[in-house]
Amino acid sequence: MKHLIFGALLLLLLAPALEAKFNWFDPAPLAGAYNLASHPEPTTESILAGQYQPQLEHYLEDHIGFRPWLIRLRNQISFSLLGVARSSELVVGRDDVLYQPGPVNSYLGKDFLGETQIRRRLRRMRIVQDDLAQRGIPFLFMMAPNKARYQPEDLPFQLRRQKQPQSNYEVFMREMQARHINVIDFGRLFEQWKATAQHPLFPKGGTHWSDYGSTLAADTLFKRIEQMGRFDLTDFHRGPVEVSQDARGTDGDLSGPLNLVFPYRHYPMGYPRIVFNSLHAGQVRPNLLVFGDSFGAELMQFHPFFQTLFSPDSRYWGVEETIFTFSDNSTRTGENLNQLDFRQQIESRQFIMILVTEHNLVAKNFIDRIYDLYHPLTQAELARVNQLRDELVSKGSWEEQSQSDFAYRMYQQALSVFDEERESQLDQAEASQSH
């Protein structure tokens, strides 16, 4: 009996190594983005430097037998017993509703920029809106909904208690209305539609609006674009809705990387069929530029709204300055914004739109670029920037001054200081006018 137990334990210990060697089984690959370590080549230099040993250890960990099954088992125990997602940084709420930390923190107000900073940004946005209008280019800000704001009741109780008095979303929306900036607030609209929606507007295991939710948003969005641009876009209508227990597309973008043993249980989701009519006489496909985050992908991937309604010359600029064509797989062009003629890119468009959810409200480069395009520094302002740069350079250490990019970095920092000075003066002028 002892020999039998010893043999079983020995086999249990050897099984992962044997599986790694002979690959008897073919487990399903793990979901999510990860890279397996490659086998390191031993060299005298890497061994003496102590680099080879940890590289080999990393390789053996990544290629141990039964690794996908062991990870799934560990993840399942953690998720089911502790309510903790081990494969990725997720917030697990009531009934296993999943949230990304970024949108949750934005809803709670943890990334609040402050009213002064928000007013400065929106002052520029209103000026940019007017600059574009003078050139016949309508501008629209589209506020995508935030799942944490849409269904805060499913957040963990300890997080709901951390809600701050103000958030970027609330102040942005208030100030946009006060400054008459063209905006669609889908956060508010989704709250209104929540009680009457026939299918979930947000998936249980995803962070973006659902397929069904995105089609409701599309109805409102494209009617607004038609009205603002005086366009007649291609007509489309919603056909039958298929109900499925299996999440499709981005409806499972958070649940997939959980890598559990047992399937994650989704809401029954609605998947409508969208029918596009042919372009008829008088209708157009305008050249659209969108600066946005991943919420715009659903308007290309679930259904080809952008591809069908707008010109092939249209582009989607990501918040990380990546450039995409309108396509179902969000194809990157491989271009960099700094390589393009920015003025031509802006002035060749027939409509410009920002499309972000609230945790990306901190992104501001797009508006600043357009503002700087139409409001370059005067000679006096440039002299002040150079003065600030010289002051910063003089404060640098000898080691800093010897760096090749030191002068450039100091010039950029001087521009930031100058912007703060100028915006502070404008704040004071606005305050005096209000009194």
Secondary structure, DSSP 8 states (H G I E B T S, - for coil): -HHHHHHHHHHHHHHHHHHHHH---------SS----------HHHHHTT-HHHHHHHHHHHT-TTHHHHHHHHHHHIIIII---SSS--EE-GGG-EE-HHHHHHHHTTT---HHHHHHHHHHHHHHHHHHHHTT--EEEEE---HHHH-GGGS-HHHHTT--S--HHHHHHHHHHHTT--EEEHHHHHHHHTTT-SS-SS-TT-SS--HHHHHHHHHHHHHHHHHHHT-----EEEEEEEEESS--GGGGTTTGGG--SS------EEEEEEEE----TT-----EEEEE-GGGGHHHHTS-HHHHHS-TT-EEEETTS-EE-SSTT--B----GGGS-HHHHHHT-SEEEEEE-GGGTT--HHHHHHHHHHS---HHHHHHHHHHHHHHHHHS-HHHHTSTTHHHHHHHHHHHHHHHHHHHHHHHHHHHHH-
